[in-house]
Amino acid sequence: MTSIVICNYRVSSGNEEKFEVLLKNHWPTLERLELVTNRPPQHFKGHEQDTGQPIYFEIFEWKEGAAERAHQHPEVMAIWEPMDQLCEVRDGKPNMEFPHVTEFHVG
């Protein structure tokens, strides 16, 4: 079974450009390593309502068991570790969140 993840990145002000370079390489790396489905990713950026700080979202679909395998792959960790350093904890919320969800249709 596949798993859709909505990645929520609370990027520190001033780190947007560096973060976007990493994000640009994220999906192609996951795809090349055959960790994700062929469903195209979605990317969004904006600012948090309360603070005006930058926030990014990335939505994609893992292949079954791939999220766990990704944590063991050095190429993925070479992207994730710097991403982690460019993000910050805000208002008691973690610097990055990764809820896994299922798609459903209303109606």
Z-matrix of the N, CA and C atoms (Angstrom, degrees):
N
C 1 1.449
C 2 1.536 1 108.86
N 3 1.299 2 116.47 1 136.76
C 4 1.459 3 121.79 2 178.08
C 5 1.528 4 109.52 3 -82.84
N 6 1.322 5 115.66 4 167.96
C 7 1.457 6 121.01 5 -178.72
C 8 1.524 7 109.23 6 -141.42
N 9 1.321 8 116.49 7 125.26
C 10 1.462 9 121.32 8 176.79
C 11 1.528 10 107.56 9 -87.54
N 12 1.325 11 116.22 10 135.55
C 13 1.457 12 121.23 11 178.99
C 14 1.526 13 108.99 12 -122.92
N 15 1.328 14 115.27 13 137.87
C 16 1.467 15 121.60 14 175.05
C 17 1.530 16 106.36 15 -109.35
N 18 1.309 17 116.25 16 99.97
C 19 1.464 18 121.60 17 -178.76
C 20 1.522 19 108.77 18 -80.72
N 21 1.308 20 115.39 19 130.63
C 22 1.462 21 123.06 20 -178.25
C 23 1.523 22 106.74 21 -120.12
N 24 1.322 23 117.02 22 112.96
C 25 1.460 24 122.28 23 -175.90
C 26 1.532 25 109.81 24 -113.39
N 27 1.321 26 117.48 25 118.94
C 28 1.462 27 122.65 26 176.32
C 29 1.527 28 108.08 27 -94.82
N 30 1.311 29 115.43 28 87.03
C 31 1.466 30 122.37 29 -174.17
C 32 1.529 31 109.91 30 -77.30
N 33 1.323 32 116.02 31 134.18
C 34 1.463 33 121.50 32 177.32
C 35 1.523 34 109.77 33 -66.21
N 36 1.324 35 116.46 34 139.22
C 37 1.467 36 120.72 35 177.20
C 38 1.517 37 109.86 36 -53.85
N 39 1.323 38 115.90 37 136.51
C 40 1.452 39 121.77 38 -178.99
C 41 1.516 40 113.84 39 91.65
N 42 1.334 41 117.03 40 -11.54
C 43 1.465 42 120.88 41 -179.57
C 44 1.531 43 113.39 42 -104.22
N 45 1.320 44 116.31 43 7.39
C 46 1.464 45 119.45 44 -174.79
C 47 1.535 46 112.30 45 -59.22
N 48 1.318 47 117.29 46 -46.02
C 49 1.459 48 120.34 47 -176.03
C 50 1.535 49 111.26 48 -63.87
N 51 1.324 50 116.86 49 -45.63
C 52 1.466 51 121.04 50 177.76
C 53 1.522 52 110.68 51 -61.55
N 54 1.338 53 115.98 52 -41.70
C 55 1.460 54 120.46 53 -179.97
C 56 1.526 55 111.01 54 -63.34
N 57 1.320 56 116.66 55 -43.82
C 58 1.461 57 120.58 56 -178.28
C 59 1.528 58 112.11 57 -63.30
N 60 1.324 59 117.59 58 -32.40
C 61 1.474 60 120.55 59 175.96
C 62 1.528 61 109.39 60 -63.67
N 63 1.324 62 116.68 61 -45.24
C 64 1.469 63 120.32 62 178.03
C 65 1.520 64 111.20 63 -64.81
N 66 1.332 65 116.47 64 -43.22
C 67 1.459 66 120.80 65 -179.28
C 68 1.525 67 110.85 66 -62.70
N 69 1.309 68 116.55 67 -36.01
C 70 1.466 69 121.10 68 178.65
C 71 1.536 70 111.03 69 -61.19
N 72 1.317 71 117.18 70 -32.82
C 73 1.464 72 121.77 71 -179.66
C 74 1.525 73 113.72 72 -90.49
N 75 1.320 74 117.03 73 -13.39
C 76 1.463 75 121.62 74 -175.21
C 77 1.525 76 112.35 75 -60.54
N 78 1.312 77 116.21 76 -62.09
C 79 1.464 78 120.47 77 -176.65
C 80 1.529 79 112.06 78 -59.63
N 81 1.337 80 120.14 79 -48.57
C 82 1.467 81 118.70 80 179.56
C 83 1.531 82 113.32 81 -57.71
N 84 1.321 83 116.95 82 -34.42
C 85 1.465 84 120.12 83 177.92
C 86 1.519 85 110.50 84 -67.89
N 87 1.326 86 117.25 85 -47.75
C 88 1.464 87 120.70 86 178.73
C 89 1.527 88 110.87 87 -60.68
N 90 1.315 89 116.06 88 -39.71
C 91 1.466 90 120.44 89 -179.65
C 92 1.529 91 110.94 90 -67.10
N 93 1.322 92 116.89 91 -46.32
C 94 1.463 93 121.26 92 -179.46
C 95 1.528 94 111.24 93 -60.96
N 96 1.319 95 116.35 94 -35.38
C 97 1.464 96 121.45 95 179.39
C 98 1.528 97 112.65 96 -83.26
N 99 1.335 98 116.31 97 3.26
C 100 1.470 99 123.83 98 177.15
C 101 1.528 100 112.63 99 59.56
N 102 1.326 101 115.83 100 41.14
C 103 1.456 102 121.97 101 179.14
C 104 1.527 103 112.80 102 -98.26
N 105 1.318 104 117.29 103 -16.28
C 106 1.461 105 122.01 104 -176.28
C 107 1.528 106 110.43 105 -121.97
N 108 1.337 107 114.54 106 160.36
C 109 1.460 108 119.57 107 176.90
C 110 1.531 109 108.87 108 -76.73
N 111 1.313 110 116.09 109 176.47
C 112 1.473 111 119.73 110 179.14
C 113 1.525 112 112.45 111 -83.06
N 114 1.313 113 117.63 112 4.33
C 115 1.469 114 121.77 113 175.54
C 116 1.532 115 108.30 114 -66.58
N 117 1.329 116 118.53 115 122.39
C 118 1.475 117 120.47 116 -177.29
C 119 1.527 118 111.85 117 -61.09
N 120 1.321 119 117.16 118 142.87
C 121 1.467 120 120.14 119 177.49
C 122 1.520 121 110.41 120 -74.89
N 123 1.312 122 115.32 121 162.69
C 124 1.462 123 121.99 122 173.95
C 125 1.522 124 107.47 123 -122.10
N 126 1.325 125 116.01 124 141.07
C 127 1.461 126 121.75 125 -179.91
C 128 1.525 127 109.73 126 -129.20
N 129 1.334 128 115.40 127 138.51
C 130 1.458 129 122.28 128 179.92
C 131 1.524 130 108.34 129 -139.42
N 132 1.324 131 116.77 130 147.26
C 133 1.458 132 120.31 131 172.25
C 134 1.521 133 108.36 132 -139.00
N 135 1.314 134 114.34 133 153.21
C 136 1.452 135 120.25 134 179.75
C 137 1.509 136 109.57 135 -169.83
N 138 1.325 137 115.34 136 -154.77
C 139 1.460 138 121.30 137 -179.48
C 140 1.522 139 108.67 138 -133.59
N 141 1.312 140 115.62 139 141.11
C 142 1.460 141 119.96 140 178.96
C 143 1.522 142 109.48 141 -65.98
N 144 1.316 143 116.44 142 140.16
C 145 1.459 144 121.68 143 -176.34
C 146 1.521 145 112.37 144 -59.16
N 147 1.310 146 116.81 145 -46.42
C 148 1.466 147 120.64 146 -173.53
C 149 1.523 148 113.24 147 -72.42
N 150 1.330 149 117.10 148 -41.20
C 151 1.463 150 120.84 149 -169.93
C 152 1.524 151 114.20 150 -109.75
N 153 1.325 152 117.19 151 -19.81
C 154 1.460 153 120.48 152 -175.11
C 155 1.525 154 112.64 153 76.22
N 156 1.321 155 116.69 154 4.61
C 157 1.457 156 121.66 155 -179.55
C 158 1.538 157 110.19 156 -72.86
N 159 1.345 158 117.00 157 150.97
C 160 1.467 159 119.97 158 -178.67
C 161 1.527 160 112.75 159 -67.31
N 162 1.323 161 114.38 160 141.25
C 163 1.463 162 121.36 161 176.47
C 164 1.525 163 107.97 162 -139.48
N 165 1.310 164 115.87 163 140.25
C 166 1.463 165 122.76 164 -179.00
C 167 1.525 166 109.09 165 -125.42
N 168 1.325 167 115.19 166 148.69
C 169 1.455 168 121.60 167 175.61
C 170 1.515 169 108.38 168 -129.65
N 171 1.316 170 115.28 169 141.76
C 172 1.457 171 121.95 170 175.86
C 173 1.526 172 106.37 171 -135.91
N 174 1.320 173 116.72 172 128.08
C 175 1.459 174 121.36 173 -179.25
C 176 1.524 175 107.79 174 -120.37
N 177 1.325 176 115.31 175 126.34
C 178 1.461 177 119.52 176 176.91
C 179 1.522 178 109.51 177 -152.86
N 180 1.326 179 115.87 178 174.76
C 181 1.454 180 120.84 179 -174.97
C 182 1.527 181 110.41 180 -120.05
N 183 1.331 182 115.15 181 118.99
C 184 1.456 183 121.69 182 175.29
C 185 1.526 184 110.67 183 -75.77
N 186 1.309 185 116.90 184 147.69
C 187 1.457 186 120.91 185 165.95
C 188 1.529 187 107.10 186 -74.18
N 189 1.312 188 116.29 187 162.28
C 190 1.463 189 120.75 188 -177.76
C 191 1.527 190 111.13 189 -56.54
N 192 1.324 191 116.14 190 126.76
C 193 1.455 192 122.54 191 177.42
C 194 1.516 193 115.37 192 74.57
N 195 1.323 194 117.79 193 -1.20
C 196 1.467 195 121.15 194 -174.23
C 197 1.524 196 113.38 195 -72.22
N 198 1.323 197 118.10 196 -31.95
C 199 1.471 198 120.15 197 -179.69
C 200 1.524 199 109.80 198 -59.67
N 201 1.311 200 117.07 199 -41.00
C 202 1.461 201 121.11 200 178.74
C 203 1.528 202 110.92 201 -68.68
N 204 1.323 203 117.15 202 -41.75
C 205 1.471 204 121.05 203 179.32
C 206 1.526 205 111.36 204 -64.74
N 207 1.330 206 117.05 205 -34.41
C 208 1.466 207 120.95 206 -178.19
C 209 1.526 208 111.10 207 -60.67
N 210 1.326 209 117.05 208 -34.87
C 211 1.467 210 120.95 209 -179.92
C 212 1.526 211 112.59 210 -65.87
N 213 1.312 212 117.22 211 -15.10
C 214 1.463 213 121.47 212 -179.17
C 215 1.523 214 112.46 213 -101.40
N 216 1.326 215 117.02 214 -4.96
C 217 1.463 216 119.90 215 -174.16
C 218 1.530 217 111.09 216 -95.58
N 219 1.346 218 117.74 217 123.87
C 220 1.466 219 120.30 218 -177.47
C 221 1.522 220 114.46 219 -61.32
N 222 1.328 221 118.71 220 -32.57
C 223 1.474 222 120.36 221 179.55
C 224 1.519 223 111.27 222 -68.26
N 225 1.310 224 116.98 223 -36.75
C 226 1.467 225 120.90 224 178.02
C 227 1.523 226 109.62 225 -71.22
N 228 1.314 227 116.42 226 -44.60
C 229 1.465 228 120.05 227 -179.49
C 230 1.526 229 111.31 228 -64.22
N 231 1.326 230 117.17 229 -28.58
C 232 1.473 231 121.08 230 177.45
C 233 1.528 232 111.58 231 -66.73
N 234 1.314 233 116.82 232 -18.43
C 235 1.473 234 121.83 233 175.42
C 236 1.534 235 109.73 234 -97.11
N 237 1.330 236 116.34 235 -45.69
C 238 1.460 237 120.15 236 -175.05
C 239 1.525 238 113.14 237 -65.16
N 240 1.316 239 118.31 238 -40.80
C 241 1.462 240 119.75 239 -177.32
C 242 1.532 241 112.19 240 -63.40
N 243 1.338 242 119.63 241 -46.77
C 244 1.471 243 118.29 242 175.85
C 245 1.533 244 112.96 243 -66.03
N 246 1.339 245 117.40 244 -33.79
C 247 1.467 246 119.79 245 176.53
C 248 1.526 247 109.52 246 -59.49
N 249 1.311 248 115.53 247 -44.59
C 250 1.455 249 121.38 248 179.96
C 251 1.529 250 111.15 249 -57.70
N 252 1.314 251 116.84 250 -40.76
C 253 1.465 252 121.95 251 -178.30
C 254 1.532 253 112.83 252 -70.15
N 255 1.331 254 117.29 253 -23.36
C 256 1.465 255 121.65 254 -178.75
C 257 1.534 256 112.72 255 -88.34
N 258 1.333 257 116.14 256 -5.11
C 259 1.461 258 121.30 257 -178.53
C 260 1.523 259 109.74 258 -108.86
N 261 1.356 260 115.80 259 162.80
C 262 1.464 261 120.53 260 -176.40
C 263 1.524 262 111.53 261 -136.99
N 264 1.318 263 115.17 262 152.79
C 265 1.462 264 122.45 263 172.47
C 266 1.522 265 107.33 264 -72.21
N 267 1.337 266 116.09 265 136.49
C 268 1.471 267 120.66 266 179.50
C 269 1.518 268 110.94 267 -137.33
N 270 1.302 269 115.35 268 132.31
C 271 1.479 270 121.49 269 174.91
C 272 1.526 271 111.97 270 48.03
N 273 1.321 272 116.25 271 41.21
C 274 1.459 273 120.63 272 179.15
C 275 1.516 274 114.44 273 76.67
N 276 1.319 275 117.46 274 4.01
C 277 1.471 276 121.41 275 178.30
C 278 1.520 277 108.42 276 -99.10
N 279 1.335 278 117.41 277 143.57
C 280 1.460 279 120.27 278 -178.94
C 281 1.525 280 112.34 279 -63.93
N 282 1.326 281 115.44 280 159.82
C 283 1.462 282 119.82 281 -178.84
C 284 1.525 283 112.10 282 -63.75
N 285 1.325 284 116.59 283 -30.51
C 286 1.463 285 121.29 284 177.90
C 287 1.528 286 108.19 285 -141.58
N 288 1.328 287 116.22 286 143.13
C 289 1.463 288 121.86 287 176.94
C 290 1.521 289 108.55 288 -131.73
N 291 1.347 290 116.50 289 148.95
C 292 1.459 291 120.98 290 -175.60
C 293 1.526 292 112.08 291 -138.37
N 294 1.329 293 117.96 292 63.92
C 295 1.460 294 117.58 293 177.98
C 296 1.528 295 111.23 294 -66.55
N 297 1.320 296 114.72 295 134.22
C 298 1.460 297 121.28 296 175.11
C 299 1.521 298 107.12 297 -96.15
N 300 1.320 299 116.42 298 132.61
C 301 1.454 300 121.70 299 -173.36
C 302 1.535 301 109.99 300 -132.32
N 303 1.321 302 115.24 301 167.23
C 304 1.460 303 120.99 302 171.81
C 305 1.510 304 108.50 303 -118.51
N 306 1.288 305 115.55 304 145.32
C 307 1.460 306 121.06 305 179.45
C 308 1.523 307 109.08 306 -81.16
N 309 1.323 308 115.47 307 140.03
C 310 1.458 309 120.42 308 173.28
C 311 1.521 310 108.39 309 -143.51
N 312 1.295 311 115.21 310 159.78
C 313 1.465 312 121.32 311 -177.65
C 314 1.526 313 109.27 312 -112.27
N 315 1.307 314 115.57 313 128.72
C 316 1.449 315 121.74 314 179.97
C 317 1.523 316 108.69 315 -80.96
N 318 1.302 317 115.22 316 132.57
C 319 1.458 318 118.77 317 175.10
C 320 1.479 319 115.25 318 110.60
